[in-house]
């Protein structure tokens, strides 16, 4: 029905500049949706604004007593955007395809996924692995009948929006999916611009977008008719500290492994004790973040008491006691080894550059000569097992801890780049994975922090948790937002169904 004369129609479309485009397209098997709403696809489960698990495609889900079999019941009213029915066979197909996908998706613990009828799928695992359930929350379901090599560039799914067009390097256009079984979003059409940080801000200043994400260094330049919304996150940044000594060993890819400096526990503990994280937040993030003490701050599996106070004098005493003596230039040495190393960061990332430079400056009073060093990811891959790197992680799953600290993943892609290994941590993680429920695993993940964290091995120096800052048009209401994960993808779209236009 047309609006009455003189009354404006509700806004039907939005233009968003909230992050980069996925290089491999919109295929969940290639990582799309892992850090935000998959948009085109549905998942079996979802997290609400409070991160509580809710049904999505699944109406029931049960784990067997031996922890090896998940039985999931699928709703009977789900359809793909091409009008075909979504059944348990599509779910089984997605997971079976995921087992062999050449991507970061890890379904190696899955033995088989099979549909026993149109609405029941059975997942059989090779061993108890409680974090397998996280796939139910992130892996978008594919259409078995039409999935093919070009799917990522022409996705078909059962999510709230359907694909219209993608001009790579420029924009993505989507429209509301009339086949969607869930709450229909208010906005009929969304255009995502892939502008880059500076151009996105310029578009907001020109009134050409409804929302733009901005880095901390730009977050105080709020355009007219916009407001800044800072969303808390577990999107952390920290320094990897190579854990093993330099014995001339190399990784499978030929990269050097080990450091004569950071392999010393006293160095790692002093770095953690001697970095003033409040200063790092103020200087590098302009106050748009919080100090980080671990990779899962504020989540139920965080380590208890894993938050030391800043103590520069104590950090210096620790190094003195460990035999790291100051030289004439103020830089410490021990057994002929100088306490010096670069802090690597991707040169294209202004936030990581500021973090590297600020951390390097704050380490100097400790007698540690750190130098910020920008480079490409390909150059960083050659040194990330032997030199500190400003890495970023952050997810809603305790598997994040396993990926960073379990010895079985040392040197696997970007997982456990420091080659950290502690058999007590591995044992606690194994117990956590064998827990009868995700909730019952939390205390075991938490207990491991006493070993890997700042009071133990101090295996990393976590610096900050970023705020995700968005400039949002004064008439756009995002509803209640989640604590967001790492910024890859578009995590703010998790609340998309609740977005509303508040102006006439």
N, C-alpha and C positions, 0 to 999 in steps of 0.2 A: 504493500500500500504506500502511495506517495505521501510525503509529509504535508501537513496543512500549509497553506500559503503563509510565508513569513517565518516559518520554523525551519531551521537548518536540519538536513538529514544527518544522522550519526555518521561519523567518519568511518569509511569502509575499508581503507587501506593504510598501511604504515610503511615508512621507509626507515630501515635500520642499518647502522654501520657499527656492528658489535663484534667484529673480529674478522680474521682472515678466512679464506675459503680452504676446504680440505683438498690437498694435492691429488688424492686418489678418488675424489668424488664422494658420492653419498651412499656408499656400500658399507653396511655394518660389518661385514667380514674384513674390511680394510681399515677398521677403526672408527668409522663415522658413528657418532652418538655416544662414544665411550665416556665423554666428559660433559654431556648435555643432552637435551631432548633430541631424539633422532628425527623428529619433525614429520618425516614421510612414513616412518615405520612405527609399529607398536612393539612394546616389550611385554614379557609375561607378567612382570610386576613393576611397580613404580614406587618412588619415594615421595611423600607429601612434603609440605613446606617445613615440617618439623623433622624430616628425614625418617619418619616411620614408614615401614613397608606396607604397601596397599596393593590390592589386585589390579591388574590391567587386562591383558588377554586371559590370564589365568583366573579361574574362580576358586580353585582349591589346589593345594600343593602339599605333599607329604613326603617325609624322608623315612626310609625303612630303619628298623632297629640296628641293623648292621652298618648303617650309614653309607650304603653302596647304591641305593636305588631311590631316585626321585620319581614320584608319580604326580603328574600335573593334569588337571582338568581345564579344558579350553572353553571359553564362552561360545555360544552357538549363533551369535548375531554379528560376528566380525566379517567384514568384506574388504578386499583390496580396492584401491582406487579405480581399477578397471572393471569393477563390478563382480569379480569372481569371489567365491566364498573362501575364507581363510579357515583351514582345518588343522588338526593335529599333525597331519602329514607335512604341511608347510613348516611347522615348528621343527619336526624331526629332520626335515631336509636342511633347514638353516643350520642346525647344530652339527649334522654330519658334514656339511660343506665346510663349516668352521674348523673342523678337526684338521683339514688339509690346506686351509687358506695360507698363502704365503704373506702373512702380515703379523702384527704384534698381538693378535688375538691368540690366547693360550687356552686351548681346550684339550691339552694333552692328557688330562686325567679322565676324560670321557671315553668310555669303552664303546657305548652305542647309544643312539637315540632312535626310538621307534614309536610309531603310532599304532595303538591297539584298536582304535576306531577313530571316527572323525573328531572326537572331542577328548581323547586321552592320549597323552604321550608319556613314555617311560624312558628315563635317563639312567643308564647303568654306568657306574664309575669303576675305575680300576683299583681305587683305594679310597678310604674316607677322605673327604676334602670339602670341609664345610664352606669355604669361600667360593665353591662352584656356584652357589646360589646367587652370587653377585652377577653372573651372566644373565640371570633372569631379569635383572634390573637394568641392564645396559645393552644387551644384544637385540637389535631390531629384527623382526621376523620377515623373511623373504618369501616371494611367491615361487613355489617349486616349478610351476608350469612355464614361467616366462623368464626366470633368472638366467643371465648369460654374461658374457665378457663385458658388454657395454652397460650393464645395469647401473654402475656408479654414476653414469652421466645421464641416465634416464630412469630414475628410481620409481618403482611402483610399490606402494605399501598400504598399510591400514591405519596410518596415523592421522592426526587432525588436519594436515595439509597435503596437497598433492602437487607434484612437480609441473611447472609450466615451461620455464626456459632457464638456461644457464649460459651466460657469456663469460667465459673464463677470464679471470683477472679484472672483471668489471662488476657483474651483478648476478644474483639469483632471484628469480621471481617464482612465487608459489601462491596457490589459492586454496581456499577452504575445501576440504574433501567432503562431499555430500554423503559418502558412504561411511563416514566415521561413526562408530557406535557410541563414542563417549560424548562428553559435553562439548557442544560446538563452540569454537572460539568466536568472539565478537567480530573480528576483523576478517573480511573476505579475502584480502590480498596482502601479501607481504613482499617487499623488495629488500633484499640484503645487498648492500654495497660493499665492495672489497677495495676500499679506498686507501688504506694505510692511516696511521695515526694523525698526521698533520692535515691530510685532506678531509678526514672525517670530522675533525674539529672545525675546519673551514666550512664544511657543509652545514654543520649545526649553526654556526654563526650566520650563515646565509638563510637559515630557516628551511633548508632543503631536506632535512631528515627529522624523524621523530625521536630517535634515540641514537646515541653514539657512545661507545666505550672509549675511555681515555686512560693513558698511563698516569702514574702518580705525578710526574713532572708537569703535566698539563691540567691536573685535576682542579686547580684553583681558578682556572679561566672560564668560568661558567657563562655561556652566552645568554643574552636576553631571551626571555620566555622559556627558559630551561631551568631545571633544578638539578643539583648533583645528588645522586643516590649512591652511597657507599655501602656495598654489600659485603658482610664479613665472609671469610673463606677459610678453607684449609689449603689454599694455593700458596705453598711455601717456597722459599728460596733458601738454599743453604750451601755451605762449602763441603764438597767431598774431601775427605782426608785419607789419601792412600794408606792402607793399613799394614801392608807387609813391607819388610825391608827390600831395598834394591839389591837383588842378587843377579842382575843381568838377565832375568827371565823375560819372556815376551808372551803376549796373548796369542790366541789362534790367528788373529788378524795381523800379528807382527808388531803390535804396540808394546812399548816397554811397560813392565809391571813393577811397582814398588817405589818407595821413597825412603831415603836415608834420614829425612827430617820428620815427616809426619808419621812414620812407623813408630816413633817414640811416643809412648802413652803420655808422658809428661808434656810434650809439645801439644798434643791434642787436647788434653785437659786444660792446659794454660790458655789455649786459644778460646775454648769455651768459657772459661772463667774471666778472661781479660777483655772480651769484646763487650762493649756497652751497647746492647741492642736497642735501648731507647734512643740513643744518639743515631744509630743506623736508621731507625724508623723516621726520625725527624729530618735527617740530612738526605738520605737516599730516596725516601718515599714522601717527603713533605708532610709527614704525619699520617699518611693514608695507609695504615697497616698496624700490626701489632708485633711485639717481639715473639720469636719462635724459639722453643726449646726442644722440639722434636718434630717429626713429620706428620703427626696426627693430633696436634693440639686441640683440645676441646671436644674430642670424640671419645666414646666410651672405652676405647682400647688404648688411650693415652697412658703412659707410665705415671704412677703416683709419685708426686714430689720431684718430678723431673724438670725443675725450673730453678737453677742456681742463681744467686744474686751476683751482680757485677762486682768483682773484687780484683782490681788491678794489682794491688800490693800482694795479695795472696797468690796470684798467678805468677808474679815475678819470683816470689819465694819458692814456689813449686819448681820453677826452672833452675833456680840456684841450687836447690837440693838435689836435682837430677843431674847436675854437672854441666849444665849449659851456661858457660861463663861469657860475660860481655867482653867483646874486643874493644880496641881503641876507638873504633867507629860506632860503638854502641850496639853492634849486632853480635848475637851470641854464637858461640861455637862449642862443639863437643867432639872429642876424638877426631879433630880435623874436619868435621862436617859443619858447614856454616848454616845457620838457621835462616835459610832464604829459599823462596819459591815464588813462581808466578801464580796469580789467581786468574784462571782462564774464564772468559765469558764470550758468548756469541756477539760479535761486533754490531749486529743489527738490532740488538735489544738494549734500549737506553736505560731501562730499569736495572738490568743485570750489570751494566757498566757502572752505574752509580753505586750499586751494592759492592762491587769488586773494589772500586776506588776508595770507598768509605772504609770497608773492612781493612784494606791494606794500610790506610793511614792509622787506624786504631790499633793495629798490631805493632806499629813501630815502637811505642813505649814499652812493649814487652821485650824488645830486643830482637824482634823477628822482622826480617826484610822481605816483605811481600810486595809484589808488583802486579798491578792490574794489566791483563793482556787480552786484547780482543782478537777474535779470529772467526773463521767459518766453522760450522759444525764438523766438516770433514777434517779440518786441522785439529779441532778439539778431540776428536775420536782417537787421534794418534798419541795423545798425551794424557787422556783422562784416567788412566790406571796408575799414573806416576806423578801427576801434579793436581793440585786442587782445582776444581771447576765450580762455578756458580750454577748449580742445577736447580730445576724447579719440578716439584711433584705435587701431589695432593689429590686424594680421592675419598669417596665415602665408604671405602672397603678396607678392612684390616689387612687384606692381601698386600696393600701398599708396604706394610712392614716386612712381609715375606720377600717382596721384590727388592727391597733395599738391603736387607741384613742376612738373608739365608745364604749359607755358603754355597749351596748348590747352584746359585745364580750368579756367582762371581764372574764378572766379565761378559755376561750374556747381554748383548746389545747395550742398552743404557741401564740395565739392572745391576745393582751392586757393583758399580764401577770401581769402588775402592778395594775390592777383593776382601771385604770383611769376612771373618770366620770366627765363630765362637760355638763350640759344641753344646753349651748350655742353652744358647739362644735357639739353635737348631732343634734341640729336644723340646723346648717349650712351644715352638711353632708347630712341631709334629703333633704334640698333644692338642693344641688349639684346632688344628685341621681335623682331628679325630673327634671333636666335641659333638654332642648330639644336636646342638642347634647353634646358630650364629651367635645368639645372645650368651649362651653358656661358654663360648670360646673367648669372650672379651677379657675375663680376668687373666687368662693365660697369655694373650698378646700383651696385656698391660705389664705382667710380671717380667717379661723379657727386657723391658726398658731398664731394669736395674743392671743388666749386663751390657747392653749396647749403648745406653744413654750417657748423659753428661756425668753421672756419678760412677760410671763403670768405664767402659772402653772409650767413651767419647768419640765414637766412630765417625761422626759428622759434626760440623759446627752449623747448626741451623740458625738462620739469621732472622727472618721475618715471615709473617703471614701477610700477604697482600690484601688490601681491600680492593675489590673490583668496583671501580668508579664508573658510573654511567651518567651522562647528561641526558635527562629525560624531559621531553616536552611537557609544559605545565598542564596539559589536558590529558596526558596518558597516565593511568594508574596501573602499576604492575602487580598490585595485590601483595600478599606476603611472599617474600623470597626465601629460598633455601640458603643455608650456609653453603657457598658454592665450592666445587672442586677446582682442580687446575683449569686454567683458562683456555686450553685447547677446546675447540668446539665453541658452542654458544650456551654456556650454562644458565644464563639468565632466562632462556626460553623454557626452562622447566616449569615455570608458572604461567605459560602462555595462555592456557584456557581461562585464566582469571584476569587477564588484562582487559581493561575497559577504557573507553573514552568518556571523560567526565564533562566536557564542554558541550553546549547545545550546538 
